[in-house]
Amino acid sequence: MTKKVAILYGGLSTEREVSLNTGKSIFDALKDKDFDTVLIDAGRDLSEKLREIGPDVAVIALHGKYGEDGCVQGLLEILGIPYTGPGVMACSLAMNKIMTKKIFIYENIPTPEFLVIDGKRSSPVEISQIVLNKMKLPVVIKSASQGSSIGVCFAFQEDEVKEGIVECLKYDNEILVEQFIKGRELTVSVMGNSDPVVLPILEIVSQSGLYDYHAKYTTGASSHFAAELPEAINKEIRGIAARAYRAVGCRGLSRVDFLLSENNEPYVLEINTSPGMTATSLFPDAARAAGISFPDLIERLINYAFQAPNT
C-alpha cells in the first residue's frame, strides 16, 4: 500500500523562504518514489490540515521557530504521525545555541569560549562594555534561537560590538557572544537512529571569509566541497560529530557545524536539526559524496521516521 507523505514547509519563521525551497526540492525528489506526496504550508491551521489529509508520515522541511524548535514535532506526536528528524527535546535544545553549548561543556565536546547575555537586563552600551571587559576581539554575536545565520554578527573592532548587539536583540533577548576562531569552516552530516552514520566532511569557503546569511544564500558567494584532511583529524572530527549528535539526543538526521583552527583544533559551533534540503544543499551533497542520491536520501529519512521511537 502506497504511503501518504506530507511535506511540511513554509511556516511562520524568519526562515520561511529557505523552507519553501527545501520543501519544493523534497517534493520533486519523491516524484519517482512510491509515495503519495503532498505539500503543506505549515501555518496556524496546520493541525486541521493534518487531520484532513491524514498522512502516514510527515517530512519536516521547516526551518526556525515553530518548525525546528520542537513545536511541530510535539504536535505530530499528539496526532500520532511519525516524522523525519529529531524529536521534541533534541530540537528544542539544538534550537537554543546557549543550551546546546551547555551540553557540549558537560559532555567535554570542544566548543569556542562564550559569554551569555540577558538583553532585558542591560542596555546595548552596557552589554558591549561587559563583552569588551570579559572577551578578546574578535567575537561572534548570536541571537540564541535563530538559524540560517539570521541574527549573527561579527565584531572585529570595539564599535562593532554594540552594533552587533543591537542587531541581535531584534530577534532574541538572549545573546550568545562567542570567541571568533580563525580557521576552516567544516560541516558534518549525520543520519540514523540508534546507530547513526557519519557522512563525509564538507568544507565551506565563502568569498568574504565569513559564512553569514549572504554567503549561504547568495549565488556564487560561497562554495563547498569534500574536505581534504589528515586521516587522524578526519577521524577525530567524525567522532566528535557522532558524540555531539548523541549528546543532544538527535535521531533521523542533523548537521554538526565545526571550525578547525589554524592549529588543527576542532571546535563544534552548533547542531542543525533541520538542515537545508535542496538538491545542492550541504546535507544532500555530503550524502552524494557517500554514494547516496538525493531521492534515495529522502526515502531513507522517511524510513528512519517509521523506525524512530517517540521523544
C-alpha positions as CSV (number, residue, x, y, z in Angstrom):
1,M,0.0,0.0,0.0
2,T,1.4,3.4,-1.0
3,K,2.3,5.6,2.0
4,K,0.9,9.1,2.1
5,V,3.7,11.6,2.8
6,A,3.1,15.2,3.9
7,I,5.9,17.6,3.4
8,L,5.7,20.4,5.9
9,Y,7.3,23.6,4.6
10,G,7.0,27.4,4.6
11,G,5.8,28.1,8.1
12,L,5.9,31.2,10.2
13,S,9.5,31.9,10.9
14,T,12.0,34.3,9.5
15,E,13.4,31.4,7.5
16,R,10.2,30.9,5.6
17,E,11.8,31.5,2.1
18,V,14.6,29.0,2.8
19,S,12.0,26.4,3.9
20,L,9.9,26.9,0.8
21,N,12.9,25.9,-1.3
22,T,13.6,22.9,0.8
23,G,10.1,21.6,0.7
24,K,9.8,22.0,-3.1
25,S,13.1,20.2,-3.6
26,I,12.0,17.3,-1.4
27,F,8.7,17.1,-3.3
28,D,10.5,16.9,-6.6
29,A,12.9,14.3,-5.3
30,L,10.0,12.0,-4.3
31,K,8.2,12.2,-7.7
32,D,9.7,8.9,-8.9
33,K,9.3,7.1,-5.5
34,D,6.4,5.0,-4.5
35,F,4.8,7.7,-2.2
36,D,1.6,9.7,-2.4
37,T,3.2,13.1,-1.6
38,V,1.5,16.4,-0.7
39,L,2.9,19.8,0.3
40,I,1.5,21.5,3.3
41,D,2.3,25.1,4.2
42,A,2.6,24.9,7.9
43,G,0.6,27.9,9.1
44,R,-1.6,28.2,12.2
45,D,-4.1,25.8,10.7
46,L,-1.6,23.0,10.5
47,S,-3.4,20.7,12.9
48,E,-6.6,21.0,10.8
49,K,-4.8,20.3,7.6
50,L,-3.1,17.2,9.0
51,R,-6.3,15.8,10.3
52,E,-8.0,16.4,7.0
53,I,-5.1,14.8,4.9
54,G,-4.3,12.0,7.4
55,P,-0.7,11.4,6.3
56,D,1.2,8.2,7.2
57,V,4.4,10.2,7.8
58,A,5.5,13.9,7.8
59,V,8.7,15.1,6.3
60,I,9.8,18.2,8.1
61,A,11.2,20.8,5.7
62,L,10.7,23.7,8.1
63,H,13.4,25.9,9.5
64,G,13.5,28.2,12.5
65,K,10.7,29.0,15.0
66,Y,7.8,26.5,15.2
67,G,9.5,24.2,12.7
68,E,12.8,23.0,14.2
69,D,12.3,24.0,17.8
70,G,10.2,21.1,18.9
71,C,6.8,22.8,18.5
72,V,5.7,21.0,15.3
73,Q,7.3,17.8,16.5
74,G,5.1,17.9,19.6
75,L,2.0,18.4,17.5
76,L,2.9,15.5,15.3
77,E,3.3,13.2,18.3
78,I,0.0,14.3,19.7
79,L,-1.6,13.4,16.4
80,G,0.3,10.1,16.2
81,I,2.1,10.9,12.9
82,P,5.7,9.7,12.5
83,Y,8.1,12.5,11.3
84,T,11.6,12.9,10.0
85,G,14.4,14.3,12.1
86,P,15.0,14.6,15.8
87,G,12.3,14.6,18.5
88,V,10.9,17.4,20.7
89,M,13.7,17.5,23.2
90,A,16.6,17.4,20.8
91,C,15.0,20.0,18.5
92,S,14.3,22.4,21.4
93,L,17.8,22.0,22.8
94,A,19.6,22.4,19.5
95,M,17.5,25.4,18.5
96,N,18.8,27.3,21.5
97,K,22.5,27.9,20.9
98,I,23.1,28.6,24.6
99,M,21.6,25.3,25.8
100,T,23.5,23.4,23.2
101,K,26.7,25.0,24.4
102,K,26.0,23.9,28.0
103,I,25.5,20.3,26.9
104,F,28.8,20.5,24.9
105,I,30.6,21.7,28.0
106,Y,29.1,18.9,30.2
107,E,30.0,16.3,27.6
108,N,33.5,17.6,27.0
109,I,32.8,18.4,23.4
110,P,35.2,21.2,22.2
111,T,33.4,24.4,21.5
112,P,34.6,28.1,21.4
113,E,34.6,30.1,24.7
114,F,31.5,32.0,25.1
115,L,29.5,34.5,27.2
116,V,25.8,34.5,27.8
117,I,24.0,37.9,27.9
118,D,20.4,38.7,29.0
119,G,19.4,41.6,26.8
120,K,16.5,42.5,29.1
121,R,18.7,43.4,32.0
122,S,21.1,45.9,30.3
123,S,21.4,48.4,27.5
124,P,23.4,47.7,24.4
125,V,26.1,50.1,25.6
126,E,26.3,48.3,29.0
127,I,26.3,44.9,27.3
128,S,29.1,45.9,24.9
129,Q,31.2,47.0,27.8
130,I,30.7,43.7,29.6
131,V,31.8,41.9,26.4
132,L,34.9,44.0,25.9
133,N,35.8,43.5,29.6
134,K,35.5,39.8,29.5
135,M,36.5,38.7,26.0
136,K,39.1,39.4,23.4
137,L,38.2,40.7,20.0
138,P,37.2,39.4,17.5
139,V,33.9,37.9,18.7
140,V,30.8,36.5,17.1
141,I,27.5,37.8,18.5
142,K,24.5,35.5,18.0
143,S,20.8,35.6,18.8
144,A,20.2,32.5,20.9
145,S,17.4,30.9,18.9
146,Q,17.8,31.8,15.2
147,G,19.0,29.8,12.3
148,S,20.4,30.3,8.8
149,S,22.8,32.8,10.2
150,I,20.0,35.3,10.9
151,G,20.9,37.3,13.9
152,V,24.6,36.5,13.6
153,C,27.2,39.4,13.7
154,F,31.0,39.5,13.6
155,A,32.8,42.1,15.7
156,F,36.4,42.8,14.9
157,Q,36.5,46.3,16.3
158,E,35.1,47.8,19.5
159,D,32.3,49.8,17.8
160,E,31.1,46.7,16.0
161,V,30.3,45.0,19.3
162,K,27.4,47.4,20.1
163,E,26.2,47.3,16.5
164,G,26.1,43.5,16.7
165,I,24.2,43.5,20.0
166,V,21.6,45.9,18.7
167,E,21.1,43.8,15.6
168,C,20.8,40.5,17.6
169,L,18.3,42.0,20.1
170,K,15.9,42.4,17.2
171,Y,15.5,38.6,17.2
172,D,16.0,37.5,20.7
173,N,16.5,38.8,24.3
174,E,19.2,36.1,24.9
175,I,22.5,36.7,23.3
176,L,25.5,34.4,22.9
177,V,28.9,36.0,22.4
178,E,31.4,33.5,21.1
179,Q,35.2,33.8,20.7
180,F,36.0,34.1,17.0
181,I,38.1,31.1,15.8
182,K,40.2,31.8,12.7
183,G,40.3,28.7,10.6
184,R,38.4,26.4,8.2
185,E,34.7,26.1,8.2
186,L,33.6,22.4,8.2
187,T,30.3,20.6,8.4
188,V,29.5,17.0,9.2
189,S,26.1,15.5,8.3
190,V,24.9,12.6,10.5
191,M,21.9,10.3,9.8
192,G,20.3,7.4,11.5
193,N,18.7,6.5,14.8
194,S,20.4,4.1,17.3
195,D,23.4,3.5,15.1
196,P,24.0,6.8,13.2
197,V,26.1,7.1,10.1
198,V,28.6,9.9,9.8
199,L,28.7,11.2,6.2
200,P,31.9,12.7,4.5
201,I,33.1,16.0,5.9
202,L,32.5,19.1,3.7
203,E,34.5,22.3,3.8
204,I,32.8,25.6,3.2
205,V,34.6,28.6,1.7
206,S,33.0,32.0,1.4
207,Q,34.3,34.8,-0.8
208,S,34.2,37.2,2.2
209,G,35.8,34.8,4.6
210,L,32.7,34.9,6.8
211,Y,29.9,32.3,6.4
212,D,27.0,34.5,7.1
213,Y,23.4,34.8,5.6
214,H,24.7,36.5,2.5
215,A,27.3,33.8,1.9
216,K,24.8,31.0,2.5
217,Y,22.1,32.2,0.2
218,T,23.7,34.3,-2.5
219,T,24.7,32.5,-5.6
220,G,28.4,32.4,-6.0
221,A,29.1,33.9,-2.6
222,S,30.3,30.6,-1.2
223,S,31.2,27.1,-2.2
224,H,31.6,23.7,-0.5
225,F,33.5,20.5,-1.3
226,A,34.8,17.4,0.3
227,A,37.3,18.4,2.9
228,E,40.9,17.3,2.5
229,L,42.2,16.5,6.0
230,P,44.8,14.3,7.5
231,E,43.3,10.9,8.4
232,A,43.8,11.4,12.1
233,I,41.9,14.8,12.1
234,N,39.2,13.4,9.8
235,K,38.6,10.6,12.3
236,E,38.7,12.9,15.3
237,I,36.1,15.3,13.8
238,R,33.8,12.5,12.7
239,G,34.0,11.0,16.2
240,I,33.2,14.4,17.8
241,A,30.2,14.8,15.4
242,A,28.8,11.5,16.4
243,R,29.2,12.3,20.1
244,A,27.5,15.7,19.7
245,Y,24.6,14.0,17.8
246,R,24.1,11.6,20.6
247,A,24.6,14.1,23.4
248,V,21.8,16.3,22.2
249,G,19.6,13.2,21.6
250,C,19.3,13.5,17.8
251,R,17.8,10.9,15.5
252,G,17.0,10.7,11.8
253,L,19.4,13.4,10.7
254,S,21.3,16.5,11.9
255,R,24.2,18.5,10.7
256,V,27.1,19.4,13.1
257,D,29.0,22.6,12.2
258,F,32.7,22.9,13.1
259,L,35.6,25.3,12.9
260,L,39.0,23.8,12.5
261,S,41.6,26.3,13.9
262,E,44.9,27.1,12.3
263,N,46.4,24.7,14.8
264,N,44.1,21.9,13.6
265,E,42.0,22.0,16.8
266,P,38.3,21.3,16.0
267,Y,35.5,23.3,17.7
268,V,31.8,22.5,17.4
269,L,29.7,25.6,16.8
270,E,26.2,24.1,16.8
271,I,23.9,21.4,15.6
272,N,21.2,22.0,12.9
273,T,18.3,19.5,13.4
274,S,16.6,20.6,10.2
275,P,19.3,21.3,7.6
276,G,18.6,22.7,4.2
277,M,17.5,20.1,1.8
278,T,17.6,21.5,-1.7
279,A,19.5,19.3,-4.2
280,T,22.6,21.4,-3.8
281,S,22.5,21.9,0.0
282,L,25.2,20.7,2.3
283,F,23.5,17.6,3.7
284,P,22.5,16.2,0.3
285,D,26.0,16.9,-1.1
286,A,27.5,15.0,1.8
287,A,25.2,12.1,1.1
288,R,26.1,12.2,-2.6
289,A,29.8,12.0,-1.6
290,A,28.8,8.8,0.2
291,G,27.1,7.4,-2.9
292,I,23.5,8.3,-1.9
293,S,21.4,10.2,-4.4
294,F,19.0,12.9,-3.2
295,P,15.8,10.9,-3.8
296,D,17.3,7.9,-2.0
297,L,18.4,10.1,0.9
298,I,14.9,11.4,1.4
299,E,13.5,7.9,1.2
300,R,16.0,6.8,3.9
301,L,14.9,9.6,6.1
302,I,11.3,8.6,5.8
303,N,12.2,5.0,6.7
304,Y,14.1,6.3,9.8
305,A,10.9,8.2,10.8
306,F,8.9,4.9,10.8
307,Q,11.6,3.3,12.9
308,A,12.0,6.1,15.4
309,P,10.6,5.9,18.9
310,N,8.7,8.8,20.4
311,T,10.6,11.6,22.1
